[in-house]
Amino acid sequence: MGKADFLSPKAIGNRIKSKGLQKLRWYCQMCQKQCRDENGFKCHCMAESHQRQLLLASEDPNQFMDYFSDEFKRDFLELLRRRFGTKRVHNNIVYNEYISHREHVHMNSTQWETLTDFTKWVGKEGLAKVDETPKGWYIQYIDRDPETIRRQEELERKKKQDLDDEERGAKFIEEQVRRGKDGREPEAPTFTELIRENEEEKSNFPVTLNLSPSLSSLLGASALKAPAGATAKRKEPSSASESREKKKKSALEEIIEMEERKKKKQMSASARTENWLQPNIVVKIVTKKLGEKYHKKKAVIQEVRDQYTAVVKLVISGDKLKLDQSHLETVIPAPGKRVMILNGEYRDTEAVLEGIDEKKFSATLTLDSGRLKGKRVEGVAYEDFSKMP
């Protein structure tokens, strides 16, 4: 009897039966074939194709086991990353989703005997965070994508900057309150009994007006003039109000200056870029992958390719290498030497190194090119400038 047509009822029934999971004991991982019953599995084991696969596996069994183990690990972690992200989840939930795929790699063909052994191995290798609870083992994927790490660092840096601005503003307000009090407590008023010595004499009560700065500005200076016969004691409140007004003006100026500094800081942060490589600067090789011959050796960048790759020439040996930006770092010369600013508001500007602040890991530079030549810039980070040859 010939093979049934693709759209015949028998062919459709066979496809329906082959869907989903079958019994593991009737599955051949070497041939990646699932049999439906014991008789089918027996016929498959007697087939010539299966015998050839067994001969190949017997020559180097470790190679096949390593291949299946790597494929199982890759597919399992990819499912964990794509389906659950960095959430903490029970390992059995992930495994059940993984084996729901009919063509998955079975664990009995890998180097791990149980799911617990595989979970422990993943945690030991640092591929994910694992922890044991009374309910079983839980697993959490560790995302080491450079873009994700950069985004997290940027959020932490922004949060720290906002926190610093809030603390600075709180300290500034406390300082203004302290200046207003001037270290003195307000005097409590004292009340005395009114006694008239002469009944025919009129009583004169001195009246002082404590006006707010807004009201005093509306009335004008002429309305606040003291009478000609007023004593020196009557003029003291006006002098105190003038001193308070001066203090308030200085506080306003300080607030304006603080806002300007904050705007400049934001502008400089927006002007920063991830790539800092520039031709004709001296850098230091920090990677150990090239061996001790090139580790910690200085070189000059000859050419920049794709913004993050540089062709460098070693200063001593003259060898030329092609290195990534992460394998290089800037070089800080002695004071008085010329440097190139690589990042920030004054990017691509030549300058002269004036001094170094080792506590803040920054330096003071004097611009030596462009329209701002001669300007002194303080607080430039070490990684934002480098020595020129």
Sequence and secondary structure as in RCSB ss.txt:
>XXXX:A:sequence
MGKADFLSPKAIGNRIKSKGLQKLRWYCQMCQKQCRDENGFKCHCMAESHQRQLLLASEDPNQFMDYFSDEFKRD
FLELLRRRFGTKRVHNNIVYNEYISHREHVHMNSTQWETLTDFTKWVGKEGLAKVDETPKGWYIQYIDRDPETIR
RQEELERKKKQDLDDEERGAKFIEEQVRRGKDGREPEAPTFTELIRENEEEKSNFPVTLNLSPSLSSLLGASALK
APAGATAKRKEPSSASESREKKKKSALEEIIEMEERKKKKQMSASARTENWLQPNIVVKIVTKKLGEKYHKKKAV
IQEVRDQYTAVVKLVISGDKLKLDQSHLETVIPAPGKRVMILNGEYRDTEAVLEGIDEKKFSATLTLDSGRLKGK
RVEGVAYEDFSKMP
>XXXX:A:secstr
     TTSHHHHHHHHHHSS   GGGEETTTTEE SSHHHHHHHHTSHHHHHHHHHHHH HHHHHHHHHHHHHHH
HHHHHHHHHTT EEEHHHHHHHHHTSTT   GGGSS SSHHHHHHHHHHHTSEEEEEETTEEEEEE    HHHHH
HHHHHHHHHHHHHHHHHHHHHHHHHHHHHHHTT             S TTS           HHHHHHH TGGG 
  TT  HHHHHHHHHHHHHHHHHHHHHHHHHHHHHHHHHHHHHHHT  S    SS EEEE  STT TTTTT EEE
EEEEETTTEEEEEETTT  EEEEEGGGEEE    TT EEEE SSTTTTEEEEEEEEETTTTEEEEEE SSTTTT 
EEEEEEGGGEEE  
